[in-house]
C-alpha cells in the first residue's frame, strides 16, 4: 500500500482550535488525535473524516494527505520513549501530565541528550513565576521572552542547525505557537522539533489539549506514585512514527506485543491489589510476572537526575531495547528477580 500520512503540520497551522472545530463538524476529537499521531492509519480512516478535516483546513485532500514521505525518528536512548512513542524529527510533541509526574525532568533530559547530538535549544519563558523550570533554564542555550525573538533566532540558525524549542501551553492557547510555525514554514525552516508542556496540568482533562500532534507523551499517575520513571504511559502515548510505513517491522511487532502484555498486566494488577496474587488463575501468573519485569525494565536512570538519585544516567540504543524487550516477552528473564530489573540499562 502507498505510504500515506496526515499533514499534521498543515492542520496545526490552519486549525489551531482543532478540538472545538472537530466537534462542530461531528468528528470525535479522540479519532482526530489518533489520526494525527498515526494510531489510526490514514488508509483505514473514513473518507468523510478526511473530507471534514480538509474542509476545516481549507485545503484539498491531496494537501491533507502526504504520500511517499517518510517520518524520521529521533532516537533518544530512552527505552520507554523509543519503543512506544518515538520522537519525530522536526515535529511537535505534547506532554500531558499533572504536576509531580516528572514531565519537566523528561524535558530536561531530552534537551541534555539532544544537545550532545548538536541540537541548539531555545525556551520561550512562560508568563508568571515558575521556579520549577529553573533547571531547564540552566540547560537550554537560549531563554527568550517573545515569539518574535524566537522567530528571529530560529530563522538565523535554522538552516545550519537542528533546533529544539520548548514552550508552555499558554502560548498554544493564545495561538502564538501556531503562528510561529506558520511563519517558519513560509521561510523554509523545517528543522525545529517542538516540545509543548502544560505547567498547570489542565491538559490531562482535555481530548486535544495542544491541537494535532506528531507525538504524544501521556504521563501516568500510578507509575509516578510508584516511582517508576519515566512515568510515561506505554498504552496511551503514541507517535506518527508508529505508522507501519515509517517504522521497522521488527520494532512495530515488538511494540505491539509489549503494549498488549502491559495492557493485560494492568488489568491483572488491579485484581492482585484487591485479592492478592494467589487469586490469579495459573495461566495468568506468567503474564502478570512478565508484565512486572517489562514495567521494571522500562524504568531508566537519567543524566540530569544523577545528583538526586545517586545513579549514573544510562543510554540504551533502540536495537538493544528491542532485543531486551523481545527476550522479556519470550520468557528469557522469567527467573530474574523483578527488583533487579529496575533502573538498569541494557540487560546482559
DAUR-V201126 format. One record per residue. RES is the residue in one letter. SS is DSSP state (hx for helix, st for strand, lp for the rest). PSI is psi in radians with two decimals (* if undefined). D_LAST is the distance of its C-alpha to the last C-alpha in Angstrom with 2 decimals. Layout:
RES|SS|PSI|D_LAST + RES|SS|PSI|D_LAST
This chain:
X|lp|2.50|38.87 + X|lp|2.47|39.72 + X|lp|1.93|37.20 + X|st|2.50|38.80 + X|st|2.75|37.96 + X|st|2.46|40.02 + X|lp|1.41|41.34 + X|hx|-0.68|39.97 + X|hx|-0.70|41.17 + X|hx|-0.77|44.68 + X|hx|-0.72|44.63 + X|hx|-0.70|43.57 + X|hx|-0.67|46.49 + X|hx|-0.54|49.07 + X|lp|1.28|48.29 + X|lp|-0.61|46.88 + X|lp|1.09|47.92 + X|hx|-0.57|46.25 + X|hx|-0.95|45.94 + X|hx|-0.62|49.69 + X|hx|-0.73|50.51 + X|hx|-0.78|48.42 + X|hx|-0.60|50.07 + X|hx|-0.38|53.47 + X|lp|0.30|53.15 + X|lp|0.33|51.71 + X|lp|2.52|48.00 + X|lp|2.19|45.28 + X|hx|-0.65|43.29 + X|hx|-0.67|40.06 + X|hx|-0.76|40.74 + X|hx|-0.74|41.40 + X|hx|-0.78|38.23 + X|hx|-0.57|36.15 + X|hx|-0.73|37.95 + X|hx|-0.70|37.30 + X|hx|-0.10|33.54 + X|lp|0.04|33.29 + X|lp|-0.60|32.57 + X|lp|1.99|35.79 + X|lp|2.51|36.11 + X|hx|-0.66|39.46 + X|hx|-0.30|40.30 + X|hx|0.02|40.23 + X|lp|2.78|42.23 + X|lp|2.48|45.91 + X|hx|-0.69|48.41 + X|hx|-0.56|50.39 + X|hx|-0.80|47.40 + X|hx|-0.69|46.96 + X|hx|-0.73|50.73 + X|hx|-0.71|50.89 + X|hx|-0.71|48.16 + X|hx|-0.66|49.96 + X|hx|-0.74|53.16 + X|hx|-0.68|51.66 + X|lp|-0.05|50.33 + X|lp|0.89|53.66 + X|lp|3.00|52.03 + X|lp|2.89|52.02 + X|hx|-0.59|49.35 + X|hx|-0.59|48.60 + X|hx|-0.59|47.85 + X|hx|-0.62|45.80 + X|st|2.08|43.60 + X|st|2.39|41.68 + X|st|2.34|41.20 + X|lp|0.21|38.89 + X|lp|2.28|37.31 + X|lp|2.43|33.57 + X|lp|2.13|31.89 + X|lp|2.34|29.38 + X|st|2.44|26.16 + X|st|1.97|25.10 + X|lp|2.15|21.31 + X|lp|-0.33|20.69 + X|lp|0.10|16.95 + X|lp|2.01|17.44 + X|hx|-0.93|15.42 + X|hx|-0.69|18.26 + X|hx|-0.85|20.95 + X|hx|-0.58|19.61 + X|hx|-0.85|18.83 + X|hx|-0.53|21.99 + X|lp|1.26|24.62 + X|lp|2.54|24.16 + X|st|2.30|26.49 + X|st|2.22|29.39 + X|lp|2.19|30.63 + X|lp|0.12|34.20 + X|lp|-2.99|34.20 + X|st|2.23|34.79 + X|st|2.32|32.25 + X|st|2.33|33.64 + X|st|2.18|31.98 + X|st|1.93|33.43 + X|lp|2.68|33.03 + X|lp|2.76|35.19 + X|lp|2.44|35.21 + X|lp|-0.04|32.45 + X|lp|-0.06|29.72 + X|lp|0.27|28.05 + X|hx|-0.63|29.35 + X|hx|-0.53|30.59 + X|hx|-0.70|27.29 + X|hx|-0.74|25.70 + X|hx|-0.83|28.64 + X|hx|-0.75|28.33 + X|hx|-0.72|24.65 + X|hx|-0.80|25.52 + X|hx|-0.71|28.39 + X|hx|-0.79|26.41 + X|hx|-0.73|23.75 + X|hx|-0.50|26.47 + X|hx|-0.65|28.64 + X|hx|-0.37|26.12 + X|lp|0.11|26.57 + X|lp|0.10|30.33 + X|lp|2.52|31.48 + X|st|2.25|34.61 + X|st|2.40|34.65 + X|st|2.38|37.78 + X|st|2.26|38.45 + X|st|2.03|41.69 + X|lp|2.24|42.75 + X|lp|2.79|43.50 + X|lp|2.55|46.92 + X|lp|-3.09|47.47 + X|lp|2.19|45.55 + X|lp|1.39|41.81 + X|hx|-0.36|40.34 + X|hx|-0.26|36.95 + X|hx|0.13|36.49 + X|hx|-0.70|37.12 + X|hx|-0.61|33.48 + X|hx|-0.68|33.41 + X|hx|-0.54|36.70 + X|hx|-0.39|35.21 + X|hx|-0.68|32.48 + X|lp|2.67|34.61 + X|lp|-0.53|36.70 + X|st|2.26|39.82 + X|st|2.20|41.23 + X|st|2.86|44.27 + X|lp|-0.10|46.93 + X|lp|2.73|48.20 + X|hx|-0.66|47.34 + X|hx|-0.71|49.77 + X|hx|-0.69|47.95 + X|hx|-0.79|44.65 + X|hx|-0.84|46.37 + X|hx|-0.76|47.94 + X|hx|-0.75|44.72 + X|hx|-0.68|42.71 + X|hx|-0.65|45.49 + X|hx|-0.50|45.68 + X|hx|-0.12|42.02 + X|lp|-0.30|40.80 + X|lp|-0.23|41.67 + X|lp|-0.33|39.63 + X|lp|2.62|36.65 + X|lp|2.47|34.28 + X|st|2.42|35.16 + X|st|2.36|33.53 + X|st|2.25|36.20 + X|st|2.30|36.01 + X|st|2.63|38.89 + X|st|2.73|39.86 + X|lp|-0.42|41.14 + X|hx|-0.57|44.66 + X|hx|-0.32|44.98 + X|hx|-0.80|43.94 + X|hx|-0.66|46.60 + X|lp|-0.24|49.22 + X|lp|-0.06|48.45 + X|hx|-0.71|47.76 + X|hx|-0.72|44.23 + X|hx|-0.71|45.51 + X|hx|-0.66|48.39 + X|hx|-0.81|46.14 + X|hx|-0.63|43.93 + X|hx|-0.74|47.10 + X|hx|-0.72|48.55 + X|hx|-0.70|45.42 + X|hx|-0.70|45.42 + X|hx|-0.48|49.08 + X|lp|0.19|48.48 + X|lp|0.32|45.46 + X|lp|1.85|42.70 + X|lp|0.18|39.70 + X|lp|0.39|36.90 + X|st|2.06|36.65 + X|st|2.07|33.66 + X|st|2.33|35.07 + X|st|2.15|33.51 + X|st|2.18|35.86 + X|st|2.83|35.49 + X|lp|1.64|37.78 + X|lp|-0.46|38.47 + X|lp|-0.31|40.81 + X|lp|0.26|38.48 + X|hx|-0.35|41.21 + X|hx|-0.40|39.24 + X|hx|-0.55|37.47 + X|hx|0.14|40.74 + X|lp|2.66|41.54 + X|lp|-0.84|40.72 + X|lp|1.29|40.58 + X|lp|-0.36|40.57 + X|lp|0.09|40.11 + X|lp|-2.91|41.66 + X|lp|2.47|39.71 + X|lp|2.65|36.19 + X|lp|-0.56|33.66 + X|st|2.42|30.77 + X|st|2.15|30.88 + X|st|1.85|28.49 + X|st|2.22|29.75 + X|st|2.75|28.57 + X|lp|2.14|28.31 + X|hx|-0.66|30.27 + X|hx|-0.76|28.39 + X|hx|-0.76|24.96 + X|hx|-0.71|26.68 + X|hx|-0.55|28.43 + X|lp|0.18|25.25 + X|lp|0.67|23.67 + X|lp|1.52|21.03 + X|lp|2.55|21.09 + X|lp|2.36|21.55 + X|lp|0.86|23.92 + X|st|2.22|24.39 + X|lp|2.04|25.54 + X|lp|-0.21|23.38 + X|lp|-0.68|26.37 + X|lp|-0.22|29.23 + X|lp|2.51|27.72 + X|st|3.08|28.19 + X|st|2.60|28.99 + X|hx|-0.32|31.29 + X|hx|-0.47|28.38 + X|hx|-0.07|27.46 + X|lp|2.37|30.67 + X|hx|-0.63|29.82 + X|hx|-0.23|31.42 + X|hx|0.03|29.46 + X|lp|2.59|25.89 + X|lp|2.33|23.80 + X|hx|-0.61|24.35 + X|hx|-0.76|20.67 + X|hx|-0.82|20.10 + X|hx|-0.75|23.19 + X|hx|-0.82|22.32 + X|hx|-0.70|18.89 + X|hx|-0.77|20.59 + X|hx|-0.71|23.43 + X|hx|-0.74|21.44 + X|hx|-0.72|19.43 + X|hx|-0.71|22.77 + X|hx|-0.77|24.47 + X|hx|-0.81|22.01 + X|hx|-0.59|22.28 + X|hx|-0.80|26.03 + X|hx|-0.66|26.41 + X|hx|-0.72|24.15 + X|hx|-0.64|26.49 + X|hx|-0.78|29.46 + X|hx|-0.60|28.19 + X|hx|-0.61|27.32 + X|hx|-0.68|30.97 + X|hx|-0.78|32.07 + X|hx|-0.66|29.81 + X|hx|-0.48|31.13 + X|hx|-0.81|34.64 + X|hx|-0.15|34.57 + X|lp|2.78|31.37 + X|hx|-0.51|28.44 + X|hx|-0.25|30.70 + X|hx|-0.20|32.84 + X|lp|2.45|30.32 + X|lp|2.61|31.14 + X|hx|-0.69|28.86 + X|hx|-0.24|27.75 + X|hx|-0.26|26.69 + X|hx|-0.74|24.54 + X|hx|-0.75|21.54 + X|hx|-0.79|22.06 + X|hx|-0.80|22.38 + X|hx|-0.72|19.24 + X|hx|-0.61|17.08 + X|hx|-0.71|18.96 + X|hx|-0.80|18.19 + X|hx|-0.70|14.42 + X|hx|-0.76|14.80 + X|hx|-0.73|17.26 + X|hx|-0.75|15.12 + X|hx|-0.57|12.19 + X|lp|-0.12|15.01 + X|lp|2.74|16.04 + X|lp|2.33|15.41 + X|lp|2.41|16.86 + X|lp|2.58|19.68 + X|hx|-0.71|21.19 + X|hx|-0.21|24.66 + X|hx|0.15|23.90 + X|hx|-0.71|22.48 + X|hx|-0.39|25.86 + X|hx|-0.71|26.09 + X|hx|-0.40|22.65 + X|lp|0.13|21.85 + X|lp|2.45|18.31 + X|lp|2.34|17.39 + X|lp|2.63|17.30 + X|lp|2.48|14.32 + X|lp|2.31|14.56 + X|lp|2.16|12.28 + X|lp|2.73|13.84 + X|hx|-0.73|15.33 + X|hx|-0.70|13.80 + X|hx|-0.69|10.17 + X|hx|-0.82|11.65 + X|hx|-0.72|13.45 + X|hx|-0.79|10.73 + X|hx|-0.79|8.71 + X|hx|-0.69|12.21 + X|hx|-0.73|13.37 + X|hx|-0.67|10.86 + X|hx|-0.78|11.98 + X|hx|-0.63|15.49 + X|hx|-0.07|15.42 + X|lp|0.14|14.42 + X|lp|-0.36|11.15 + X|lp|0.38|10.21 + X|lp|-0.43|13.89 + X|lp|-0.05|13.65 + X|lp|2.38|11.41 + X|lp|2.35|13.88 + X|hx|-0.73|14.62 + X|hx|-0.50|15.26 + X|hx|-0.11|11.78 + X|hx|-0.01|10.81 + X|lp|2.36|13.72 + X|lp|0.89|13.69 + X|lp|2.94|10.09 + X|lp|-2.17|9.13 + X|lp|2.42|6.42 + X|lp|2.50|3.77 + X|lp|*|0.00
